[in-house]
Amino acid sequence: MAVDYNKIPSPCYVIDEERFRKNLSLIKHVSDESGAEIILAFKGFAMWGVFPILREYISGAATSSLDEARLCFEEIGSPAHTYSPVYKMSEFSSLIGYSSHITFNSLAQFRKYSSGLQNYSKKISAGLRINPEFSEVSHGLYNPCSPGSRLGIIAEDLKDGLPEGIEGLHFHVLFESDSYALEKVLSIVEAKFGKYFSKLKWINMGGGHLITRNDYDTDHLIRILKQFREKSGLHLILEPGSAFAWDSGELVATVEDIVENQGIKTAILDVSFTAHMPDCLEMPYKPKIWGATDPVPGKPTYRIGGNSCLSGDAMGDWSFEKELVPGNKIIFLDMIHYTMVKTTTFNGVHHPSIGIWTSDGQFRLIREFGYEDYKNRLS
């Protein structure tokens, strides 16, 4: 059922339950058929207001901080698979209380905290993040195998063997990638670290598996996961973030003003790129707008501007079928994964509400934000 954007307040992030469930069903299918455990990475999607839906399909999550691990424990209802580049001693005992798996970024971190794991009242499965020194990710910001990377240990670091107490390995070298990229990585991981598989219980293949993209070959993914599981004898874990919420919702905004300077028209909205869509500037990438296209000669064309005072809080250009006027709705597509998790209240601009378009064709407001949300972040 199509979302009726006229019923959505502005500004607002709105997730479509029907599309969300479609993603979840496909992910569960891959998990069931391959035998791999697929869990949600909170760093890509942490909209816990829809976790009751999520829990119908999966039962776990990957986290990277104490707060994420606690959110998993409280709102998913299960202990987290936790990895962080570094842990703080003051938080570690609380962190493992919310976790079932702890992955360490370095041997030094494992040695520092291994006694705490051994003395803890429940069993915690410890792992090491590995760097296979291979990734097809071209954007340096997202390539964990770049020269000098701080993330993970290379095979040479294990020349003396696996430390006692390590039960798993964890790699994360993909970004919105397909199953063929994973297949290449698996061959390299096996070549460099396969000699340790017999001593392990699990291997975590991280995130970046864009399973729910239309052109993703899920049959191939299922096949290579089954082959790898049967050959290695290990429990397989995947933790995508984007795949869960891919193309499942929008950011609804409104044109508040039109300004013109040297022939360039800018539509200023009630949302901000820097505060509400920072991933667009970080990557960078130009988001899609419903009913708009790249510039077309002869059509009304606008740069889109945010409502903060940052000069660079703008992006463009787009062409529309009609001239824009204040009050027009602007619908940014695919704005649920890796967007909501990075928002700020920079400049005190009003943070978009959060809502869901339910499967029975109704809008339900989940959360509104106000002055206290802005104030309480600062002191």
C-alpha positions as CSV (number, residue, x, y, z in Angstrom):
1,M,0.0,0.0,0.0
2,A,1.5,3.4,-1.0
3,V,2.3,5.8,1.7
4,D,0.1,8.9,1.7
5,Y,2.7,11.6,2.4
6,N,-0.1,14.2,2.9
7,K,-0.8,12.5,6.2
8,I,2.8,12.7,7.4
9,P,3.9,15.7,9.5
10,S,6.9,17.7,8.4
11,P,9.7,17.1,9.0
12,C,9.5,13.4,9.7
13,Y,11.3,10.1,9.1
14,V,8.7,7.6,8.1
15,I,9.3,3.8,7.7
16,D,6.9,1.7,5.6
17,E,6.0,-1.4,7.6
18,E,5.2,-3.3,4.4
19,R,8.6,-2.7,2.8
20,F,10.4,-3.2,6.1
21,R,8.7,-6.7,6.5
22,K,9.7,-7.5,2.9
23,N,13.3,-6.9,3.8
24,L,13.1,-8.9,7.0
25,S,11.4,-11.8,5.3
26,L,14.2,-12.0,2.7
27,I,16.9,-11.8,5.4
28,K,15.2,-14.6,7.4
29,H,15.0,-16.7,4.2
30,V,18.7,-16.4,3.6
31,S,19.4,-17.3,7.2
32,D,17.1,-20.3,7.2
33,E,18.4,-21.7,4.0
34,S,22.2,-21.1,4.6
35,G,22.3,-22.0,8.3
36,A,24.0,-18.6,9.0
37,E,22.9,-16.4,11.8
38,I,22.0,-12.9,10.5
39,I,21.8,-10.2,13.1
40,L,21.1,-6.4,12.9
41,A,24.0,-3.9,13.1
42,F,22.8,-1.0,15.2
43,K,25.3,1.3,13.7
44,G,23.2,1.3,10.5
45,F,19.7,1.1,12.0
46,A,18.6,1.5,15.6
47,M,15.0,2.6,15.3
48,W,13.9,0.6,18.3
49,G,10.3,1.8,18.0
50,V,9.9,-0.9,15.3
51,F,11.9,-3.6,17.1
52,P,8.7,-5.5,18.0
53,I,8.3,-6.1,14.2
54,L,12.0,-7.0,13.9
55,R,11.8,-9.6,16.7
56,E,9.3,-11.6,14.6
57,Y,12.2,-12.4,12.2
58,I,15.5,-12.2,14.0
59,S,16.7,-12.5,17.6
60,G,20.1,-10.7,17.8
61,A,22.1,-7.6,17.1
62,A,25.7,-6.4,16.7
63,T,26.7,-3.4,18.8
64,S,29.8,-1.2,19.2
65,S,29.3,0.5,22.5
66,L,27.9,0.2,26.0
67,D,24.8,2.1,25.1
68,E,24.1,0.0,21.9
69,A,24.7,-3.2,23.9
70,R,22.2,-2.1,26.5
71,L,19.7,-1.1,23.8
72,C,20.0,-4.6,22.3
73,F,19.5,-6.3,25.7
74,E,16.5,-4.2,26.6
75,E,14.7,-3.8,23.2
76,I,15.8,-6.8,21.2
77,G,15.6,-9.0,24.3
78,S,18.9,-10.8,23.9
79,P,22.6,-10.2,24.7
80,A,24.6,-8.5,22.0
81,H,27.5,-9.4,19.7
82,T,29.8,-6.6,20.7
83,Y,32.9,-5.2,18.9
84,S,34.6,-1.9,19.5
85,P,38.0,-0.7,18.4
86,V,38.8,0.0,22.1
87,Y,37.0,-0.7,25.4
88,K,37.1,1.4,28.5
89,M,37.9,-0.3,31.8
90,S,35.2,1.7,33.6
91,E,32.6,0.3,31.3
92,F,33.7,-3.2,30.6
93,S,32.0,-5.1,33.3
94,S,28.7,-3.4,32.4
95,L,29.3,-4.1,28.7
96,I,29.8,-7.8,29.1
97,G,26.7,-7.9,31.2
98,Y,24.7,-7.0,28.1
99,S,26.8,-9.2,25.7
100,S,27.1,-12.8,24.7
101,H,30.1,-12.3,22.3
102,I,33.0,-9.8,22.7
103,T,35.4,-9.2,19.8
104,F,38.7,-7.5,20.4
105,N,40.4,-5.2,17.9
106,S,44.0,-6.1,19.1
107,L,45.9,-8.7,21.0
108,A,46.7,-6.0,23.6
109,Q,43.0,-5.4,24.2
110,F,42.3,-9.1,24.6
111,R,45.2,-9.5,27.1
112,K,44.0,-6.5,29.0
113,Y,40.4,-7.8,29.5
114,S,40.8,-11.6,29.3
115,S,41.0,-12.0,33.0
116,G,37.7,-10.1,33.4
117,L,36.0,-12.5,31.0
118,Q,37.3,-15.5,32.9
119,N,36.1,-14.2,36.2
120,Y,32.7,-13.2,35.0
121,S,29.8,-15.2,36.2
122,K,28.4,-16.2,32.8
123,K,30.1,-17.5,29.7
124,I,31.2,-14.8,27.2
125,S,32.5,-16.0,23.8
126,A,35.7,-14.0,22.9
127,G,36.9,-13.2,19.4
128,L,39.5,-11.3,17.5
129,R,38.8,-8.9,14.6
130,I,41.1,-9.8,11.7
131,N,42.3,-7.7,8.8
132,P,42.7,-9.9,5.7
133,E,44.4,-6.9,4.0
134,F,41.9,-7.1,1.1
135,S,38.8,-5.1,0.4
136,E,37.1,-4.0,-2.8
137,V,35.7,-0.9,-1.0
138,S,37.0,2.1,-3.0
139,H,36.0,4.9,-0.6
140,G,38.8,5.4,1.8
141,L,36.5,6.5,4.6
142,Y,34.9,3.0,4.6
143,N,37.9,0.8,3.7
144,P,39.1,-1.0,6.9
145,C,42.0,-2.6,5.0
146,S,43.7,0.7,3.9
147,P,47.4,0.8,4.6
148,G,48.0,1.6,8.3
149,S,44.4,0.7,9.2
150,R,43.7,0.7,13.0
151,L,41.0,-2.0,12.6
152,G,41.9,-5.6,13.2
153,I,45.0,-7.8,13.3
154,I,46.8,-9.1,10.3
155,A,47.8,-12.8,9.8
156,E,51.4,-12.0,10.8
157,D,50.3,-10.9,14.2
158,L,49.2,-14.5,14.9
159,K,52.6,-16.1,14.1
160,D,52.6,-17.5,17.6
161,G,49.2,-18.9,17.2
162,L,45.8,-18.1,18.6
163,P,45.7,-16.9,22.3
164,E,44.0,-19.3,24.6
165,G,40.4,-18.3,25.1
166,I,39.7,-17.1,21.6
167,E,36.6,-18.8,20.1
168,G,35.9,-16.7,17.0
169,L,37.2,-14.4,14.3
170,H,35.5,-11.3,13.0
171,F,36.1,-9.5,9.7
172,H,34.3,-6.5,8.3
173,V,35.6,-5.5,4.9
174,L,32.5,-4.9,2.8
175,F,30.3,-1.9,2.1
176,E,27.0,-2.2,0.3
177,S,28.6,-5.2,-1.5
178,D,27.3,-8.2,-3.3
179,S,27.9,-11.9,-2.6
180,Y,30.6,-12.1,-5.2
181,A,32.7,-9.6,-3.3
182,L,32.1,-11.8,-0.1
183,E,33.2,-14.9,-2.0
184,K,36.6,-13.3,-2.9
185,V,37.1,-12.2,0.7
186,L,36.3,-15.7,2.0
187,S,38.9,-17.3,-0.2
188,I,41.5,-14.9,1.2
189,V,40.4,-15.3,4.8
190,E,40.6,-19.0,4.5
191,A,44.1,-18.8,2.9
192,K,45.4,-16.6,5.7
193,F,43.5,-17.7,8.7
194,G,42.1,-21.2,7.8
195,K,44.7,-23.0,9.8
196,Y,42.9,-21.7,13.0
197,F,39.4,-22.8,12.1
198,S,39.7,-26.2,13.8
199,K,40.3,-24.3,17.1
200,L,37.3,-22.0,16.7
201,K,33.5,-22.1,17.2
202,W,32.4,-19.1,15.0
203,I,33.3,-16.6,12.4
204,N,31.6,-13.3,12.0
205,M,31.6,-11.9,8.5
206,G,30.6,-8.4,9.5
207,G,28.3,-6.1,7.6
208,G,28.2,-4.6,4.2
209,H,26.1,-7.4,2.7
210,L,23.3,-5.6,0.8
211,I,21.1,-8.6,0.7
212,T,17.9,-6.7,0.0
213,R,19.0,-4.7,-3.0
214,N,17.1,-5.7,-6.1
215,D,20.1,-7.0,-8.0
216,Y,21.6,-9.0,-5.1
217,D,22.0,-12.7,-5.9
218,T,20.7,-14.3,-2.7
219,D,20.9,-17.8,-4.2
220,H,24.6,-17.4,-4.7
221,L,25.0,-16.0,-1.2
222,I,23.2,-19.0,0.3
223,R,25.3,-21.4,-1.7
224,I,28.7,-19.9,-0.7
225,L,27.6,-19.7,3.0
226,K,26.6,-23.3,3.0
227,Q,29.8,-24.4,1.4
228,F,31.9,-22.4,3.8
229,R,30.0,-23.6,6.8
230,E,30.3,-27.2,5.8
231,K,34.0,-26.9,5.0
232,S,35.0,-24.9,8.0
233,G,32.7,-26.5,10.6
234,L,32.1,-23.0,12.0
235,H,28.9,-21.2,13.1
236,L,28.5,-18.3,10.6
237,I,27.4,-14.8,11.6
238,L,26.5,-11.9,9.4
239,E,25.6,-8.5,10.7
240,P,24.4,-6.1,8.0
241,G,22.9,-2.7,8.8
242,S,21.7,-1.2,5.6
243,A,20.0,-4.4,4.3
244,F,17.4,-4.4,7.1
245,A,16.1,-0.9,6.3
246,W,17.2,-0.5,2.7
247,D,14.6,1.5,0.7
248,S,12.1,1.1,3.5
249,G,11.3,4.7,4.3
250,E,11.6,8.4,3.6
251,L,12.4,11.8,5.1
252,V,9.4,14.1,4.6
253,A,10.2,17.8,4.4
254,T,8.6,21.1,3.4
255,V,9.7,24.0,1.2
256,E,9.8,27.1,3.4
257,D,11.3,29.6,1.1
258,I,12.7,30.1,-2.4
259,V,15.8,32.3,-2.8
260,E,17.6,33.2,-6.0
261,N,21.2,34.3,-6.5
262,Q,23.0,34.8,-9.8
263,G,20.3,32.7,-11.6
264,I,20.4,29.8,-9.1
265,K,17.2,29.1,-7.3
266,T,17.4,27.4,-3.9
267,A,14.5,25.8,-2.1
268,I,15.1,26.1,1.6
269,L,13.5,23.3,3.6
270,D,12.6,22.7,7.2
271,V,15.3,20.0,7.4
272,S,19.1,20.2,7.3
273,F,21.6,18.1,5.3
274,T,24.3,18.7,7.9
275,A,22.0,17.9,10.9
276,H,19.5,15.4,9.4
277,M,21.3,13.8,6.4
278,P,25.0,14.0,7.3
279,D,25.7,10.8,5.5
280,C,24.9,12.6,2.2
281,L,27.8,15.1,2.9
282,E,30.1,12.5,4.4
283,M,30.1,10.0,1.6
284,P,29.2,12.2,-0.4
285,Y,26.2,11.2,-2.4
286,K,23.2,12.9,-3.9
287,P,19.9,11.4,-2.5
288,K,16.9,10.8,-4.7
289,I,13.8,13.0,-4.3
290,W,10.4,11.7,-5.2
291,G,9.1,13.3,-8.4
292,A,12.5,15.0,-9.2
293,T,15.3,14.2,-11.6
294,D,18.8,15.4,-12.4
295,P,18.8,18.8,-14.1
296,V,16.8,18.9,-17.4
297,P,17.1,22.0,-19.6
298,G,13.8,23.8,-19.7
299,K,12.4,22.3,-16.5
300,P,12.1,24.2,-13.2
301,T,15.5,23.4,-11.5
302,Y,16.4,24.1,-7.9
303,R,19.2,23.6,-5.5
304,I,18.0,22.2,-2.2
305,G,19.0,24.0,0.9
306,G,18.9,23.1,4.6
307,N,17.6,25.3,7.4
308,S,20.9,25.6,9.4
309,C,23.2,28.6,9.0
310,L,26.1,26.4,7.7
311,S,27.0,27.8,4.2
312,G,27.5,24.3,2.9
313,D,24.1,23.0,4.1
314,A,22.8,22.6,0.5
315,M,22.9,20.2,-2.3
316,G,21.7,20.1,-5.8
317,D,20.6,20.4,-8.4
318,W,17.2,18.8,-9.2
319,S,14.6,19.4,-11.8
320,F,10.8,19.2,-11.1
321,E,7.7,19.0,-13.3
322,K,6.4,22.3,-11.8
323,E,7.7,25.4,-10.1
324,L,8.2,24.9,-6.4
325,V,6.5,27.2,-3.9
326,P,6.5,27.4,-0.1
327,G,4.4,24.6,1.3
328,N,5.4,22.0,-1.2
329,K,6.4,18.6,0.2
330,I,9.9,17.3,-0.6
331,I,10.3,13.5,-0.1
332,F,13.8,12.3,0.2
333,L,13.9,8.6,-0.6
334,D,15.7,5.8,1.3
335,M,16.5,7.8,4.4
336,I,16.1,5.3,7.2
337,H,19.4,3.3,7.2
338,Y,22.7,5.1,8.1
339,T,20.8,8.5,8.2
340,M,18.8,8.5,11.4
341,V,21.7,7.1,13.4
342,K,23.9,10.1,12.5
343,T,21.6,13.0,13.1
344,T,22.4,15.9,15.3
345,T,20.7,19.0,16.8
346,F,23.3,21.4,15.3
347,N,22.1,25.0,15.4
348,G,19.2,23.9,17.4
349,V,17.2,23.1,14.3
350,H,14.1,21.1,14.9
351,H,14.9,17.3,14.7
352,P,12.4,15.4,12.4
353,S,9.8,13.3,14.1
354,I,9.8,9.5,13.7
355,G,6.8,7.5,12.5
356,I,5.6,4.4,10.8
357,W,3.2,3.9,7.9
358,T,1.5,0.7,9.1
359,S,0.5,-2.3,6.9
360,D,-3.1,-1.3,7.3
361,G,-2.5,2.1,5.7
362,Q,-2.3,4.3,8.7
363,F,0.3,6.7,10.0
364,R,1.5,6.3,13.6
365,L,3.7,8.8,15.2
366,I,6.4,7.1,17.3
367,R,8.4,10.1,18.6
368,E,8.5,13.9,18.5
369,F,11.5,16.0,19.5
370,G,11.5,19.3,21.2
371,Y,13.5,21.9,23.1
372,E,14.4,19.5,26.0
373,D,16.0,17.0,23.5
374,Y,18.3,19.8,22.3
375,K,19.0,21.2,25.7
376,N,19.8,18.0,27.4
377,R,22.5,17.0,24.9
378,L,24.7,20.0,25.8
379,S,24.9,20.2,29.6
